[in-house]
Amino acid sequence: MKKIFLSFVFFLIFTSYSYACSLLQVPIGSSVNTAKETFDFLDSYSPQTYGEDVSAKYTNFAIDYCEGSSLENADLEVIVYDSKIAGINLISSDSESTSEIYEFVKYNINDPGDEFKNKEYLGYKDLSIGSLLMFYSKIEIRGEIIEVLEITNFEMGDFAIGETVVDVTM
């Protein structure tokens, strides 16, 4: 019952934008076979390759999966664990555009706050709803400001971060 309610809440939040932004149509925890309908690059996923201890992280251009959005310079990361979607991340490290993910989050998920408009501001905002974990953050790495949106859930969260997540070369 709880999963049905959370799925319904997720559907309501993203319905208005989901037709143009297919990356928001894939629920965390859904099977790779279902997610392949949206993310064609997951065709190369093989559970035998990664086993039970490793998550596979696929990276692609976000704009290809969210037409008409501000995500022109952002990367989409889809993390797969045990043939299920463990996480979906948006990352932008373009020094010329330090607010494209902020704008996307503000208009499609929830406003993270005016402080994030400041190019120099660093921090994170928890935008989670129920068991769906969503974090928007601006961090500095090697002098560059990086914007990140991370989406996962309680069940898959441990498999979406850490040393056991390996990059898949396509």
ROBAZA-120286 format. One line per field, with one value per atom (N, C-alpha, C): residue number from 1; residue in three letters; atom name; y, z, x. Coordinates in nm, 3 decimals, m for minus. Example, Ala and Ser with C-alpha at 12.3 -4.5 7.8 and 13.67 -1.06 7.14 Angstrom:
% ROBAZA-120286
k: 1,1,1,2,2,2
r: ALA,ALA,ALA,SER,SER,SER
a: N,CA,C,N,CA,C
north: m0.569,m0.450,m0.330,m0.225,m0.106,0.003
up: 0.780,0.780,0.780,0.708,0.714,0.787
east: 1.319,1.230,1.320,1.285,1.367,1.290
//
This chain:
% ROBAZA-120286
k: 1,1,1,2,2,2,3,3,3,4,4,4,5,5,5,6,6,6,7,7,7,8,8,8,9,9,9,10,10,10,11,11,11,12,12,12,13,13,13,14,14,14,15,15,15,16,16,16,17,17,17,18,18,18,19,19,19,20,20,20,21,21,21,22,22,22,23,23,23,24,24,24,25,25,25,26,26,26,27,27,27,28,28,28,29,29,29,30,30,30,31,31,31,32,32,32,33,33,33,34,34,34,35,35,35,36,36,36,37,37,37,38,38,38,39,39,39,40,40,40,41,41,41,42,42,42,43,43,43,44,44,44,45,45,45,46,46,46,47,47,47,48,48,48,49,49,49,50,50,50,51,51,51,52,52,52,53,53,53,54,54,54,55,55,55,56,56,56,57,57,57,58,58,58,59,59,59,60,60,60,61,61,61,62,62,62,63,63,63,64,64,64,65,65,65,66,66,66,67,67,67,68,68,68,69,69,69,70,70,70,71,71,71,72,72,72,73,73,73,74,74,74,75,75,75,76,76,76,77,77,77,78,78,78,79,79,79,80,80,80,81,81,81,82,82,82,83,83,83,84,84,84,85,85,85,86,86,86,87,87,87,88,88,88,89,89,89,90,90,90,91,91,91,92,92,92,93,93,93,94,94,94,95,95,95,96,96,96,97,97,97,98,98,98,99,99,99,100,100,100,101,101,101,102,102,102,103,103,103,104,104,104,105,105,105,106,106,106,107,107,107,108,108,108,109,109,109,110,110,110,111,111,111,112,112,112,113,113,113,114,114,114,115,115,115,116,116,116,117,117,117,118,118,118,119,119,119,120,120,120,121,121,121,122,122,122,123,123,123,124,124,124,125,125,125,126,126,126,127,127,127,128,128,128,129,129,129,130,130,130,131,131,131,132,132,132,133,133,133,134,134,134,135,135,135,136,136,136,137,137,137,138,138,138,139,139,139,140,140,140,141,141,141,142,142,142,143,143,143,144,144,144,145,145,145,146,146,146,147,147,147,148,148,148,149,149,149,150,150,150,151,151,151,152,152,152,153,153,153,154,154,154,155,155,155,156,156,156,157,157,157,158,158,158,159,159,159,160,160,160,161,161,161,162,162,162,163,163,163,164,164,164,165,165,165,166,166,166,167,167,167,168,168,168,169,169,169,170,170,170
r: MET,MET,MET,LYS,LYS,LYS,LYS,LYS,LYS,ILE,ILE,ILE,PHE,PHE,PHE,LEU,LEU,LEU,SER,SER,SER,PHE,PHE,PHE,VAL,VAL,VAL,PHE,PHE,PHE,PHE,PHE,PHE,LEU,LEU,LEU,ILE,ILE,ILE,PHE,PHE,PHE,THR,THR,THR,SER,SER,SER,TYR,TYR,TYR,SER,SER,SER,TYR,TYR,TYR,ALA,ALA,ALA,CYS,CYS,CYS,SER,SER,SER,LEU,LEU,LEU,LEU,LEU,LEU,GLN,GLN,GLN,VAL,VAL,VAL,PRO,PRO,PRO,ILE,ILE,ILE,GLY,GLY,GLY,SER,SER,SER,SER,SER,SER,VAL,VAL,VAL,ASN,ASN,ASN,THR,THR,THR,ALA,ALA,ALA,LYS,LYS,LYS,GLU,GLU,GLU,THR,THR,THR,PHE,PHE,PHE,ASP,ASP,ASP,PHE,PHE,PHE,LEU,LEU,LEU,ASP,ASP,ASP,SER,SER,SER,TYR,TYR,TYR,SER,SER,SER,PRO,PRO,PRO,GLN,GLN,GLN,THR,THR,THR,TYR,TYR,TYR,GLY,GLY,GLY,GLU,GLU,GLU,ASP,ASP,ASP,VAL,VAL,VAL,SER,SER,SER,ALA,ALA,ALA,LYS,LYS,LYS,TYR,TYR,TYR,THR,THR,THR,ASN,ASN,ASN,PHE,PHE,PHE,ALA,ALA,ALA,ILE,ILE,ILE,ASP,ASP,ASP,TYR,TYR,TYR,CYS,CYS,CYS,GLU,GLU,GLU,GLY,GLY,GLY,SER,SER,SER,SER,SER,SER,LEU,LEU,LEU,GLU,GLU,GLU,ASN,ASN,ASN,ALA,ALA,ALA,ASP,ASP,ASP,LEU,LEU,LEU,GLU,GLU,GLU,VAL,VAL,VAL,ILE,ILE,ILE,VAL,VAL,VAL,TYR,TYR,TYR,ASP,ASP,ASP,SER,SER,SER,LYS,LYS,LYS,ILE,ILE,ILE,ALA,ALA,ALA,GLY,GLY,GLY,ILE,ILE,ILE,ASN,ASN,ASN,LEU,LEU,LEU,ILE,ILE,ILE,SER,SER,SER,SER,SER,SER,ASP,ASP,ASP,SER,SER,SER,GLU,GLU,GLU,SER,SER,SER,THR,THR,THR,SER,SER,SER,GLU,GLU,GLU,ILE,ILE,ILE,TYR,TYR,TYR,GLU,GLU,GLU,PHE,PHE,PHE,VAL,VAL,VAL,LYS,LYS,LYS,TYR,TYR,TYR,ASN,ASN,ASN,ILE,ILE,ILE,ASN,ASN,ASN,ASP,ASP,ASP,PRO,PRO,PRO,GLY,GLY,GLY,ASP,ASP,ASP,GLU,GLU,GLU,PHE,PHE,PHE,LYS,LYS,LYS,ASN,ASN,ASN,LYS,LYS,LYS,GLU,GLU,GLU,TYR,TYR,TYR,LEU,LEU,LEU,GLY,GLY,GLY,TYR,TYR,TYR,LYS,LYS,LYS,ASP,ASP,ASP,LEU,LEU,LEU,SER,SER,SER,ILE,ILE,ILE,GLY,GLY,GLY,SER,SER,SER,LEU,LEU,LEU,LEU,LEU,LEU,MET,MET,MET,PHE,PHE,PHE,TYR,TYR,TYR,SER,SER,SER,LYS,LYS,LYS,ILE,ILE,ILE,GLU,GLU,GLU,ILE,ILE,ILE,ARG,ARG,ARG,GLY,GLY,GLY,GLU,GLU,GLU,ILE,ILE,ILE,ILE,ILE,ILE,GLU,GLU,GLU,VAL,VAL,VAL,LEU,LEU,LEU,GLU,GLU,GLU,ILE,ILE,ILE,THR,THR,THR,ASN,ASN,ASN,PHE,PHE,PHE,GLU,GLU,GLU,MET,MET,MET,GLY,GLY,GLY,ASP,ASP,ASP,PHE,PHE,PHE,ALA,ALA,ALA,ILE,ILE,ILE,GLY,GLY,GLY,GLU,GLU,GLU,THR,THR,THR,VAL,VAL,VAL,VAL,VAL,VAL,ASP,ASP,ASP,VAL,VAL,VAL,THR,THR,THR,MET,MET,MET
a: N,CA,C,N,CA,C,N,CA,C,N,CA,C,N,CA,C,N,CA,C,N,CA,C,N,CA,C,N,CA,C,N,CA,C,N,CA,C,N,CA,C,N,CA,C,N,CA,C,N,CA,C,N,CA,C,N,CA,C,N,CA,C,N,CA,C,N,CA,C,N,CA,C,N,CA,C,N,CA,C,N,CA,C,N,CA,C,N,CA,C,N,CA,C,N,CA,C,N,CA,C,N,CA,C,N,CA,C,N,CA,C,N,CA,C,N,CA,C,N,CA,C,N,CA,C,N,CA,C,N,CA,C,N,CA,C,N,CA,C,N,CA,C,N,CA,C,N,CA,C,N,CA,C,N,CA,C,N,CA,C,N,CA,C,N,CA,C,N,CA,C,N,CA,C,N,CA,C,N,CA,C,N,CA,C,N,CA,C,N,CA,C,N,CA,C,N,CA,C,N,CA,C,N,CA,C,N,CA,C,N,CA,C,N,CA,C,N,CA,C,N,CA,C,N,CA,C,N,CA,C,N,CA,C,N,CA,C,N,CA,C,N,CA,C,N,CA,C,N,CA,C,N,CA,C,N,CA,C,N,CA,C,N,CA,C,N,CA,C,N,CA,C,N,CA,C,N,CA,C,N,CA,C,N,CA,C,N,CA,C,N,CA,C,N,CA,C,N,CA,C,N,CA,C,N,CA,C,N,CA,C,N,CA,C,N,CA,C,N,CA,C,N,CA,C,N,CA,C,N,CA,C,N,CA,C,N,CA,C,N,CA,C,N,CA,C,N,CA,C,N,CA,C,N,CA,C,N,CA,C,N,CA,C,N,CA,C,N,CA,C,N,CA,C,N,CA,C,N,CA,C,N,CA,C,N,CA,C,N,CA,C,N,CA,C,N,CA,C,N,CA,C,N,CA,C,N,CA,C,N,CA,C,N,CA,C,N,CA,C,N,CA,C,N,CA,C,N,CA,C,N,CA,C,N,CA,C,N,CA,C,N,CA,C,N,CA,C,N,CA,C,N,CA,C,N,CA,C,N,CA,C,N,CA,C,N,CA,C,N,CA,C,N,CA,C,N,CA,C,N,CA,C,N,CA,C,N,CA,C,N,CA,C,N,CA,C,N,CA,C,N,CA,C,N,CA,C,N,CA,C,N,CA,C,N,CA,C,N,CA,C,N,CA,C,N,CA,C,N,CA,C,N,CA,C,N,CA,C,N,CA,C,N,CA,C,N,CA,C,N,CA,C,N,CA,C,N,CA,C,N,CA,C,N,CA,C,N,CA,C,N,CA,C,N,CA,C,N,CA,C,N,CA,C,N,CA,C,N,CA,C,N,CA,C
north: m0.119,0.000,0.126,0.121,0.235,0.262,0.155,0.171,0.231,0.191,0.244,0.393,0.432,0.573,0.654,0.606,0.678,0.688,0.581,0.586,0.690,0.697,0.795,0.937,0.962,1.094,1.130,1.036,1.057,1.093,1.020,1.047,1.187,1.229,1.361,1.473,1.452,1.556,1.579,1.471,1.482,1.474,1.461,1.444,1.559,1.681,1.794,1.808,1.759,1.776,1.646,1.537,1.406,1.375,1.435,1.403,1.454,1.571,1.626,1.580,1.533,1.496,1.350,1.263,1.120,1.069,1.142,1.093,1.093,1.170,1.171,1.062,0.987,0.883,0.748,0.735,0.606,0.601,0.522,0.514,0.443,0.490,0.424,0.286,0.185,0.048,m0.029,0.041,m0.030,m0.116,m0.214,m0.307,m0.241,m0.290,m0.240,m0.263,m0.375,m0.404,m0.297,m0.250,m0.142,m0.010,0.018,0.144,0.155,0.041,0.042,0.111,0.111,0.178,0.328,0.383,0.525,0.549,0.472,0.487,0.375,0.399,0.296,0.250,0.333,0.295,0.183,0.150,0.040,m0.097,m0.099,m0.226,m0.305,m0.234,m0.302,m0.359,m0.331,m0.382,m0.534,m0.595,m0.739,m0.769,m0.828,m0.855,m0.948,m1.035,m1.127,m1.050,m0.939,m0.860,m0.796,m0.751,m0.673,m0.753,m0.861,m0.943,m0.874,m0.924,m0.874,m0.763,m0.736,m0.641,m0.508,m0.492,m0.373,m0.311,m0.177,m0.101,m0.045,m0.040,0.012,0.151,0.248,0.386,0.421,0.453,0.492,0.644,0.707,0.853,0.888,0.985,1.029,1.177,1.238,1.378,1.390,1.475,1.491,1.548,1.638,1.703,1.603,1.492,1.389,1.323,1.335,1.271,1.372,1.499,1.604,1.722,1.699,1.800,1.928,2.040,2.168,2.216,2.146,2.186,2.273,2.315,2.396,2.310,2.181,2.088,2.069,2.174,2.165,2.121,2.153,2.120,2.012,1.955,1.859,1.716,1.636,1.492,1.420,1.315,1.226,1.100,1.063,0.937,0.846,0.724,0.624,0.511,0.480,0.379,0.256,0.142,0.015,m0.080,m0.140,m0.241,m0.360,m0.478,m0.600,m0.591,m0.538,m0.524,m0.428,m0.335,m0.235,m0.096,0.004,0.141,0.182,0.210,0.247,0.398,0.471,0.616,0.684,0.808,0.893,1.025,1.068,1.192,1.284,1.412,1.515,1.593,1.614,1.681,1.783,1.904,2.008,2.071,2.065,2.127,2.239,2.290,2.398,2.529,2.587,2.709,2.829,2.823,2.932,2.926,2.808,2.790,2.721,2.803,2.746,2.736,2.744,2.735,2.654,2.577,2.504,2.394,2.326,2.223,2.289,2.401,2.477,2.512,2.566,2.603,2.480,2.371,2.247,2.201,2.199,2.155,2.250,2.378,2.478,2.461,2.441,2.437,2.298,2.193,2.058,1.972,2.015,1.936,2.024,2.116,2.206,2.313,2.432,2.541,2.514,2.498,2.472,2.596,2.714,2.836,2.939,3.065,3.175,3.178,3.124,3.127,3.056,2.958,2.883,2.964,3.077,3.165,3.229,3.252,3.312,3.215,3.260,3.174,3.120,3.192,3.152,3.061,3.051,2.974,2.824,2.759,2.615,2.555,2.441,2.375,2.274,2.220,2.124,2.147,2.094,2.104,1.968,1.920,1.794,1.821,1.762,1.779,1.649,1.560,1.426,1.430,1.327,1.308,1.161,1.134,0.994,0.918,0.803,0.724,0.761,0.857,0.904,1.012,0.983,1.074,1.160,1.292,1.385,1.495,1.513,1.614,1.700,1.832,1.927,1.986,1.996,2.055,2.131,2.227,2.299,2.278,2.221,2.191,2.246,2.259,2.305,2.193,2.159,2.058,2.118,2.123,2.178,2.316,2.400,2.537,2.554,2.446,2.451,2.428,2.504,2.484,2.376,2.274,2.162,2.162,2.151,2.137,1.990,1.939,1.798,1.782,1.698,1.651,1.500,1.446,1.302,1.253,1.148,1.089,0.940,0.892,0.750,0.723,0.611,0.586,0.511,0.488,0.423,0.285,0.211,0.075,0.070,0.163,0.157,0.256,0.342,0.449,0.403,0.295,0.246,0.196,0.162,0.109,0.217,0.341,0.451,0.536,0.510,0.588,0.495,0.545,0.473,0.401,0.326,0.257,0.146,0.096,m0.016,0.029,0.159,0.211,0.231,0.161,0.170,0.234,0.315,0.378,0.275,0.281,0.193,0.276,0.223,0.287,0.236,0.330,0.289,0.321
up: 0.000,0.000,0.000,0.080,0.089,m0.046,m0.116,m0.247,m0.348,m0.342,m0.433,m0.408,m0.281,m0.246,m0.294,m0.269,m0.310,m0.461,m0.531,m0.677,m0.728,m0.662,m0.699,m0.676,m0.562,m0.532,m0.637,m0.669,m0.770,m0.904,m0.940,m1.064,m1.065,m0.956,m0.949,m0.961,m0.899,m0.901,m1.041,m1.114,m1.242,m1.364,m1.346,m1.459,m1.557,m1.508,m1.599,m1.691,m1.648,m1.728,m1.787,m1.747,m1.781,m1.931,m2.005,m2.147,m2.221,m2.181,m2.246,m2.179,m2.057,m1.982,m1.938,m2.027,m2.000,m1.886,m1.849,m1.739,m1.607,m1.598,m1.477,m1.479,m1.586,m1.596,m1.542,m1.513,m1.472,m1.319,m1.253,m1.108,m1.058,m0.947,m0.883,m0.836,m0.861,m0.825,m0.939,m1.049,m1.163,m1.231,m1.304,m1.369,m1.487,m1.517,m1.632,m1.760,m1.769,m1.889,m1.912,m1.806,m1.818,m1.852,m1.785,m1.805,m1.944,m2.009,m2.145,m2.244,m2.216,m2.304,m2.309,m2.201,m2.195,m2.222,m2.155,m2.166,m2.253,m2.383,m2.477,m2.453,m2.391,m2.364,m2.261,m2.191,m2.094,m2.162,m2.294,m2.368,m2.341,m2.313,m2.292,m2.151,m2.061,m1.924,m1.921,m1.846,m1.828,m1.680,m1.612,m1.469,m1.439,m1.533,m1.511,m1.506,m1.575,m1.579,m1.443,m1.374,m1.251,m1.124,m1.130,m1.012,m0.908,m0.785,m0.678,m0.596,m0.618,m0.532,m0.599,m0.726,m0.800,m0.869,m0.867,m0.943,m1.067,m1.176,m1.303,m1.325,m1.355,m1.378,m1.525,m1.591,m1.731,m1.738,m1.827,m1.842,m1.986,m1.998,m2.129,m2.121,m2.234,m2.234,m2.181,m2.080,m2.019,m2.117,m2.203,m2.296,m2.389,m2.416,m2.502,m2.439,m2.308,m2.237,m2.168,m2.202,m2.143,m2.239,m2.349,m2.454,m2.402,m2.449,m2.412,m2.273,m2.206,m2.072,m2.081,m1.965,m1.956,m1.938,m1.963,m1.933,m2.049,m2.120,m2.240,m2.210,m2.093,m2.059,m1.951,m1.914,m1.803,m1.852,m1.764,m1.787,m1.708,m1.765,m1.699,m1.658,m1.533,m1.485,m1.441,m1.491,m1.449,m1.385,m1.261,m1.186,m1.170,m1.207,m1.206,m1.106,m1.021,m0.928,m0.933,m0.952,m0.950,m1.045,m1.165,m1.271,m1.235,m1.140,m1.103,m1.108,m1.134,m1.133,m0.988,m0.952,m0.815,m0.796,m0.903,m0.892,m1.027,m1.028,m1.146,m1.099,m1.163,m1.125,m1.245,m1.218,m1.317,m1.264,m1.350,m1.308,m1.414,m1.368,m1.458,m1.399,m1.476,m1.432,m1.525,m1.604,m1.698,m1.621,m1.622,m1.545,m1.598,m1.722,m1.781,m1.737,m1.702,m1.665,m1.530,m1.424,m1.290,m1.231,m1.316,m1.261,m1.347,m1.443,m1.530,m1.454,m1.364,m1.285,m1.180,m1.125,m1.031,m1.097,m1.219,m1.291,m1.316,m1.356,m1.379,m1.251,m1.142,m1.013,m0.967,m0.978,m0.933,m1.003,m1.134,m1.209,m1.225,m1.193,m1.215,m1.090,m0.984,m0.861,m0.745,m0.703,m0.593,m0.590,m0.546,m0.540,m0.426,m0.459,m0.353,m0.269,m0.314,m0.236,m0.312,m0.277,m0.346,m0.325,m0.214,m0.188,m0.298,m0.365,m0.470,m0.599,m0.610,m0.726,m0.727,m0.608,m0.593,m0.649,m0.746,m0.810,m0.712,m0.605,m0.508,m0.397,m0.385,m0.276,m0.296,m0.188,m0.188,m0.080,m0.109,m0.010,m0.077,0.002,m0.053,0.006,m0.062,m0.017,m0.032,0.074,0.073,0.021,m0.093,m0.156,m0.155,m0.064,m0.058,m0.029,m0.083,m0.059,m0.025,0.094,0.136,0.129,0.064,0.053,m0.070,m0.150,m0.265,m0.217,m0.228,m0.181,m0.298,m0.281,m0.385,m0.317,m0.367,m0.312,m0.426,m0.409,m0.501,m0.427,m0.496,m0.430,m0.528,m0.473,m0.544,m0.462,m0.526,m0.458,m0.540,m0.476,m0.546,m0.547,m0.666,m0.684,m0.774,m0.721,m0.796,m0.853,m0.774,m0.814,m0.905,m0.941,m1.029,m0.947,m0.977,m0.913,m0.991,m0.921,m0.980,m0.923,m1.010,m0.968,m0.980,m0.882,m0.882,m0.833,m0.902,m0.853,m0.843,m0.724,m0.703,m0.665,m0.733,m0.705,m0.680,m0.566,m0.532,m0.432,m0.365,m0.259,m0.145,m0.036,0.081,0.047,m0.033,m0.067,m0.152,m0.246,m0.342,m0.312,m0.216,m0.189,m0.167,m0.093,m0.065,m0.190,m0.292,m0.415,m0.520,m0.490,m0.585,m0.559,m0.449,m0.416,m0.365,m0.366,m0.304,m0.400,m0.341,m0.415,m0.507,m0.479,m0.559,m0.684,m0.712,m0.833,m0.936,m1.048,m1.152,m1.278,m1.343,m1.468,m1.580,m1.661,m1.778,m1.900,m1.975,m2.098,m2.213,m2.283,m2.396,m2.526
east: 0.083,0.000,0.087,0.194,0.285,0.352,0.392,0.456,0.359,0.233,0.132,0.114,0.107,0.091,0.210,0.332,0.452,0.462,0.424,0.423,0.324,0.209,0.108,0.158,0.225,0.281,0.386,0.472,0.576,0.511,0.406,0.334,0.275,0.212,0.150,0.253,0.368,0.471,0.524,0.546,0.615,0.523,0.393,0.302,0.307,0.305,0.296,0.417,0.532,0.652,0.702,0.643,0.698,0.695,0.603,0.597,0.721,0.771,0.888,1.017,1.008,1.127,1.118,1.157,1.142,1.229,1.334,1.417,1.341,1.234,1.151,1.044,1.033,0.931,0.979,1.105,1.160,1.170,1.086,1.091,1.217,1.269,1.380,1.332,1.414,1.378,1.314,1.281,1.222,1.328,1.283,1.376,1.446,1.565,1.639,1.559,1.491,1.412,1.305,1.243,1.144,1.213,1.323,1.395,1.457,1.485,1.542,1.450,1.320,1.225,1.252,1.305,1.339,1.487,1.571,1.716,1.772,1.776,1.820,1.964,2.045,2.184,2.195,2.088,2.090,2.085,2.072,2.074,2.201,2.309,2.438,2.453,2.357,2.368,2.358,2.448,2.448,2.471,2.374,2.391,2.509,2.543,2.656,2.788,2.796,2.920,2.949,2.847,2.866,2.841,2.771,2.747,2.661,2.669,2.584,2.648,2.777,2.847,2.877,2.845,2.884,2.764,2.760,2.660,2.726,2.652,2.702,2.644,2.732,2.689,2.708,2.596,2.594,2.580,2.654,2.649,2.612,2.522,2.478,2.442,2.407,2.366,2.223,2.203,2.070,1.969,2.011,1.918,1.851,1.917,1.859,1.737,1.723,1.613,1.522,1.542,1.459,1.452,1.384,1.373,1.308,1.360,1.303,1.342,1.430,1.472,1.597,1.643,1.765,1.889,1.880,1.989,2.086,2.116,2.201,2.343,2.395,2.533,2.543,2.431,2.428,2.445,2.503,2.513,2.406,2.356,2.261,2.338,2.328,2.386,2.272,2.273,2.176,2.256,2.224,2.298,2.211,2.268,2.195,2.261,2.179,2.226,2.130,2.182,2.102,1.982,2.008,1.907,1.793,1.818,1.719,1.784,1.703,1.752,1.773,1.898,1.932,1.936,1.964,1.972,1.974,1.929,1.935,1.994,2.102,2.170,2.179,2.171,2.201,2.321,2.421,2.543,2.581,2.613,2.661,2.786,2.893,3.018,3.060,2.967,2.996,3.010,3.130,3.156,3.078,3.034,2.955,2.809,2.762,2.622,2.615,2.605,2.605,2.465,2.363,2.227,2.132,2.181,2.089,2.015,2.081,2.012,1.923,1.968,1.884,1.751,1.755,1.633,1.545,1.606,1.531,1.461,1.535,1.480,1.370,1.394,1.297,1.162,1.164,1.040,0.979,1.055,1.003,0.995,1.059,1.055,1.010,1.097,1.066,1.174,1.141,1.238,1.337,1.466,1.565,1.595,1.557,1.579,1.660,1.636,1.702,1.853,1.901,2.045,2.124,2.063,2.132,2.146,2.077,2.094,2.232,2.287,2.419,2.523,2.603,2.702,2.805,2.831,2.934,2.879,2.747,2.688,2.714,2.755,2.775,2.687,2.626,2.542,2.450,2.358,2.263,2.126,2.026,1.887,1.823,1.763,1.690,1.549,1.516,1.386,1.305,1.340,1.282,1.133,1.065,0.923,0.902,0.853,0.834,0.964,0.964,1.088,1.171,1.123,1.199,1.296,1.425,1.529,1.576,1.568,1.613,1.695,1.817,1.906,1.961,1.946,2.009,2.128,2.242,2.359,2.446,2.519,2.624,2.751,2.851,2.975,3.092,3.206,3.325,3.428,3.474,3.578,3.685,3.807,3.922,3.892,3.828,3.799,3.680,3.613,3.495,3.368,3.263,3.134,3.060,3.013,2.941,2.799,2.701,2.561,2.522,2.449,2.412,2.268,2.192,2.063,2.075,2.052,2.058,1.919,1.874,1.744,1.765,1.718,1.722,1.610,1.612,1.515,1.585,1.512,1.572,1.627,1.555,1.593,1.720,1.735,1.845,1.958,1.940,2.036,2.178,2.197,2.333,2.404,2.328,2.387,2.412,2.373,2.387,2.511,2.581,2.701,2.811,2.931,3.042,3.135,3.224,3.329,3.279,3.162,3.111,3.037,3.036,2.974,3.086,3.074,3.176,3.119,3.203,3.164,3.161,3.058,3.046,3.088,3.181,3.225,3.141,3.077,2.992,3.061
//
